[in-house]
Amino acid sequence: IYARDRDDKPITEGGDPFIVKVLDPEGTECPVKVVDNGDGTYSVEYEPDGEGVHTVHVTLEDQPIKDCPKSVKVKPGADAKHSFIENFSFLIRTRDKRGDEIHEGGQDVKSNLLDPSSQPLTTIKTVDKGDGTYLIEYSLPQIEGKYVLSCTVDNDDIKGSPFEQTVDHVYA
């Protein structure tokens, strides 16, 4: 809120008793926090529970301020506690016995993913890029536990393989 006087000039100090009410699409009032910044501006915060058109009412001394009420369209936003990594991918670069990069496909590169009970998952695929690199793409189910990913060239584990990945804090 930017406070203005009767001549529409900015007020540069705080102290005005603004009242803010935010109503959700059903007419239920949302909790609102108004902070007097002491310079004629007031910060207003609210966290709607749902999406839709919300109505913002701002009054000063029981009178609506200019251009109020306002309609605000609220869209759903991401929530970190319920967001997760769905797909994983990485690139394997093949090298020969001397450590020189191989620049063509056709090598025997495989990947395997085991669930916490050591059962193979079919959510993994290996793509020969034709240039000596192999794209490994996979997803893990939203089931807690330790998963084991192994990558091989000619049935020998590559450097660092097998890899362990843990899924925890799964939310329904």
LOVEX-405544 format. One record per atom (N, C-alpha, C, O): residue in three letters; x, y, z. Coordinates in steps of 0.2 Angstrom, whole numbers, plus 5000, padded with zeros to 4 digits. Each point is the difference from the previous one (the first is absolute). Layout:
ALAXYZ
...
//
This chain:
ILE500449945000
ILE499650065000
ILE500550065000
ILE500450005004
TYR499450054992
TYR500450064999
TYR499550065003
TYR499550014996
ALA500650015010
ALA499550055002
ALA500150074997
ALA500650024998
ARG498850015000
ARG500050074997
ARG499550045004
ARG499649985003
ASP500650094996
ASP499550055004
ASP499450024995
ASP500049974995
ARG499650075007
ARG499450024997
ARG500250034993
ARG499550004995
ASP501150035004
ASP500250034994
ASP500449944995
ASP500350024995
ASP499649925007
ASP500349954997
ASP500850005000
ASP500349974995
LYS500050065010
LYS500750015001
LYS500249945005
LYS499749995004
PRO500949984994
PRO500349955005
PRO500150025007
PRO500250065001
ILE499549905004
ILE500250015007
ILE500649975001
ILE500149944998
THR500450095006
THR500649975001
THR500249985007
THR500549995002
GLU498950005002
GLU500149975007
GLU499449955001
GLU499550014997
GLY500649955008
GLY499549955001
GLY499550025005
GLY499950065002
GLY499849895001
GLY499550015005
GLY499350004998
GLY499550015004
ASP500349984990
ASP499350004998
ASP499749935001
ASP500449954999
PRO499050045004
PRO499749945002
PRO499749964994
PRO499350005000
PHE501049984995
PHE499749974995
PHE499849935002
PHE500349965004
ILE499150024994
ILE499749935001
ILE500049964993
ILE499750034996
VAL500649915004
VAL500049964994
VAL499649945002
VAL500249965004
LYS499450024991
LYS499649945001
LYS500149974993
LYS499950034995
VAL500249905005
VAL500149964993
VAL499549955001
VAL500049965005
LEU499550034990
LEU499549955000
LEU500249954994
LEU500150024995
ASP499949925007
ASP500149954995
ASP499349994995
ASP499550035002
PRO500549934993
PRO499549994996
PRO499349985003
PRO499550024997
GLU500649955009
GLU499449985003
GLU499750065005
GLU499549995004
GLY500950064997
GLY499950055004
GLY500350005007
GLY499850045005
THR500649914996
THR500349995007
THR500650045000
THR500450014996
GLU499750025010
GLU500550055001
GLU500749965001
GLU500049955004
CYS500550084993
CYS500749975000
CYS500450045005
CYS499950065001
PRO500549915003
PRO500550035005
PRO500450054996
PRO500349994995
VAL499750075008
VAL500450064996
VAL500550035005
VAL499850015006
LYS500850014992
LYS500550035004
LYS500150074997
LYS500250004994
VAL499750065009
VAL500250064998
VAL500550035004
VAL500050005006
VAL500650034991
VAL500550025003
VAL500150084998
VAL500050014994
ASP500050035011
ASP500150074999
ASP500850014999
ASP500449995004
ASN499850034990
ASN500750014998
ASN500350075003
ASN500650014999
GLY498950035004
GLY500350065003
GLY500150064995
GLY500250055001
ASP499749934992
ASP500250054995
ASP499450024995
ASP500150024995
GLY499349965008
GLY499450014996
GLY499849944996
GLY499550014996
THR500949945004
THR499849944997
THR499949945005
THR500250015005
TYR499349954993
TYR499849945004
TYR500149944996
TYR499749994995
SER500649965008
SER500149934997
SER499449965002
SER499850005006
VAL499949964989
VAL499549965002
VAL500249934997
VAL500249994995
GLU499749965010
GLU500149934998
GLU499449965002
GLU499750015005
TYR500249944991
TYR499549955001
TYR500249944996
TYR500350004995
GLU499549945008
GLU500149934997
GLU499349974999
GLU499849975004
PRO500050034989
PRO499449974999
PRO500049935000
PRO500649974999
ASP498949995003
ASP500049935001
ASP499849974993
ASP500249944999
GLY499550104997
GLY499849974993
GLY500150054995
GLY500150065001
GLU499749914993
GLU500150044994
GLU499350044998
GLU499549985004
GLY500550064992
GLY499450044998
GLY500050075001
GLY500550035002
VAL499050014997
VAL500050075000
VAL499850025008
VAL499549985003
HIS501050055000
HIS500050035006
HIS499850075000
HIS500250044996
THR499449995009
THR499850075000
THR500450035006
THR500049985006
VAL500450074992
VAL500450045005
VAL499650075002
VAL499950044995
HIS499949965011
HIS499750075002
HIS500550035005
HIS500349985004
VAL499850094994
VAL500450045004
VAL499650065002
VAL499850044996
THR500249975011
THR499650065002
THR500550045005
THR500549985003
LEU499350094997
LEU500350045005
LEU499550045003
LEU499650044997
GLU500349965010
GLU499550035004
GLU499349984997
GLU499650044999
ASP500349895000
ASP499449974997
ASP499850024993
ASP499449994998
GLN501050044999
GLN499950024993
GLN500549964995
GLN500650005001
PRO499149974993
PRO500449974996
PRO500550054997
PRO499850064998
ILE500849925001
ILE500550044996
ILE499950004993
ILE499649964997
LYS500750084999
LYS499950014993
LYS500149934996
LYS500549975002
ASP499150014994
ASP500049944996
ASP499949945004
ASP500349954997
CYS499450055008
CYS499949945004
CYS499349995001
CYS499650055000
PRO500149895000
PRO500449945001
PRO500449984993
PRO499850024994
LYS500749945006
LYS500449974995
LYS499949934999
LYS499949965005
SER500050014989
SER500049934999
SER500749984998
SER500350034996
VAL499949915007
VAL500749974999
VAL499949934998
VAL499749965004
LYS500550024990
LYS500049934998
LYS500649965003
LYS500650024999
VAL499249935005
VAL500649965004
VAL500049944996
VAL499549964999
LYS501150024999
LYS500249944997
LYS500349955005
LYS500350035005
PRO499749914994
PRO500349955005
PRO500850014999
PRO500250014994
GLY500149995011
GLY500850015000
GLY500349935003
GLY499749965003
ALA500950034995
ALA500449945002
ALA500150015008
ALA500150055003
ASP499949895000
ASP500149995007
ASP500649955001
ASP500049954998
ALA500650085005
ALA500649965000
ALA499949935004
ALA500349954998
LYS499350055007
LYS499949945004
LYS499649954996
LYS500149945002
HIS499650074992
HIS499649954996
HIS500350004993
HIS499849964996
SER500850075003
SER500350004993
SER500649955001
SER500349995005
PHE499849974989
PHE500649955001
PHE500350004993
PHE499750024995
ILE500949945004
ILE500349994994
ILE499649944997
ILE500049955003
GLU499850064991
GLU499649944997
GLU500549964995
GLU499949945000
ASN500550094997
ASN500449974995
ASN500850025001
ASN500150055002
PHE500349904997
PHE500750015000
PHE500349994993
PHE499849954997
SER500850085002
SER500449984994
SER500750025001
SER500150055003
PHE500349914994
PHE500750025000
PHE500349974993
PHE499749964997
LEU500950065002
LEU500449984994
LEU500649965002
LEU500450035004
ILE499749924993
ILE500649965000
ILE500550014994
ILE499750004995
ARG500950025006
ARG500550014995
ARG500449945000
ARG500449995005
THR499749984989
THR500449945000
THR500750024998
THR500150054996
ARG500449915007
ARG500750014998
ARG500349934999
ARG499849955003
ASP500850054993
ASP500349944999
ASP500549985006
ASP500050045005
LYS500449914994
LYS500449985006
LYS500650055001
LYS500350005005
ARG499850044990
ARG500550065001
ARG499750065003
ARG500450055002
GLY499049954999
GLY499650065003
GLY499850054994
GLY499850055002
ASP500349934992
ASP499850054995
ASP499249994998
ASP499849945001
GLU499950114998
GLU499350004999
GLU499849964993
GLU500450014995
ILE499149965006
ILE499749964994
ILE499550054997
ILE499650025003
HIS500449994990
HIS499650044997
HIS499449974995
HIS499850034996
GLU500149915005
GLU499549964997
GLU499649965004
GLU500349985005
GLY499150004993
GLY499649965005
GLY500149934998
GLY500549984997
GLY499149975006
GLY500049934999
GLY500449965005
GLY500149945000
GLN500050105006
GLN500449965005
GLN499449965004
GLN499450025000
ASP500949945004
ASP499549965004
ASP499950035007
ASP500349985005
VAL499350074995
VAL499950045006
VAL499349985003
VAL499550014996
LYS500449985010
LYS499449985003
LYS499950035006
LYS500550025004
SER498849994998
SER499950025007
SER499449965003
SER499649974997
ASN500450035010
ASN499649955003
ASN499850045007
ASN500450035003
LEU499049974998
LEU499750035006
LEU499649955005
LEU499649974997
LEU500650025009
LEU499749965005
LEU499650045005
LEU500350055003
ASP499149924999
ASP499650035005
ASP500349985007
ASP500549965000
PRO499250075005
PRO500349985007
PRO499949935002
PRO500449975004
SER499249994992
SER500049925001
SER500449974995
SER500049944999
SER500550094998
SER500449984995
SER499749974993
SER500349964997
GLN499150065002
GLN499649984994
GLN500250064994
GLN500050065002
PRO500149914992
PRO500150054995
PRO499450044998
PRO499549985000
LEU500750094999
LEU499550044998
LEU500050014992
LEU500650004997
THR498950015000
THR500050014993
THR499950084998
THR499950014994
THR500250035011
THR500050074998
THR500650034998
THR500150065001
ILE500449904997
ILE500750034998
ILE500149984992
ILE499849954998
LYS500550104999
LYS500249984993
LYS500650034998
LYS500250065003
THR500249914993
THR500650024997
THR500050024993
THR499749964996
VAL500550105002
VAL500050034993
VAL500750014998
VAL500350045002
ASP499849924993
ASP500750014996
ASP499950064996
ASP499650014995
LYS500850045007
LYS500050074996
LYS500450004993
LYS500050044997
GLY500449905002
GLY500349994994
GLY500750045000
GLY500350004995
ASP499950035010
ASP500650045000
ASP500549985006
ASP500450045002
GLY499449905001
GLY500449985006
GLY499750015006
GLY500349995005
THR499250054995
THR499650015006
THR499449965001
THR499749994994
TYR500050005012
TYR499449965001
TYR499650045005
TYR500250015006
LEU499250004992
LEU499550045005
LEU499749955004
LEU499649954997
ILE500450055009
ILE499649965005
ILE499550045003
ILE500150055003
GLU499349934996
GLU499450035002
GLU499649955005
GLU499949944998
TYR499850085007
TYR499649965005
TYR499650045005
TYR500150065000
SER499449915002
SER499650035006
SER500049955005
SER500149945000
LEU499850085006
LEU499949965006
LEU499350015003
LEU499750054999
PRO500049895003
PRO499350015003
PRO500050045006
PRO500550015003
GLN498950014999
GLN500050045006
GLN499949955006
GLN499550005004
ILE501049964997
ILE500049955005
ILE500750015004
ILE500549994996
GLU499550025010
GLU500650015004
GLU500449945000
GLU499849945000
GLY500950075000
GLY500549955000
GLY500650014996
GLY500050064997
LYS500549895003
LYS500650014996
LYS499949974994
LYS499949944999
TYR500350094995
TYR500049974994
TYR500750004997
TYR500450045002
VAL499849914994
VAL500749994998
VAL500050004992
VAL499649974997
LEU500850085001
LEU500150014993
LEU500749974998
LEU500550035002
SER499549934993
SER500749984997
SER500050014993
SER499549994996
CYS501150035002
CYS500150014993
CYS500749974998
CYS500550005003
THR499449964991
THR500649964998
THR500250014993
THR499650024996
VAL501049975003
VAL500349994993
VAL500349934999
VAL500449985004
ASP499349994991
ASP500249934999
ASP499949965007
ASP500549965002
ASN499050055001
ASN499849965007
ASN500550025006
ASN499949965005
ASP500550094994
ASP500450025006
ASP499750075002
ASP499950044996
ASP500149975011
ASP499750065002
ASP500550064998
ASP500649995000
ILE499150064998
ILE500450064999
ILE500250035006
ILE499849985006
LYS500750074994
LYS500350035006
LYS499450035004
LYS499650044998
GLY500449945009
GLY499550025004
GLY499449965001
GLY499650015004
SER500349954991
SER499449965000
SER500149945005
SER500549975000
PRO499050005003
PRO499350025000
PRO499950075005
PRO500450015004
PHE499050024994
PHE499950075004
PHE499449985004
PHE499549964998
GLU500450075008
GLU499549995004
GLU499650075000
GLU500350055001
GLN499049944999
GLN499650065000
GLN499449995005
GLN499749945000
THR500250105005
THR499549995005
THR499450054999
THR500050064998
VAL499449915002
VAL499450035000
VAL499750015007
VAL499949945003
ASP500050124999
ASP499750005007
ASP499550065000
ASP500050044995
HIS499749975010
HIS499550065001
HIS499550004995
HIS499950054997
VAL499849895001
VAL499550004995
VAL499350025003
VAL499849985006
TYR499950064991
TYR499350035002
TYR499549984995
TYR500149994994
ALA499349995009
ALA499549974996
ALA499650064996
ALA499549994996
//
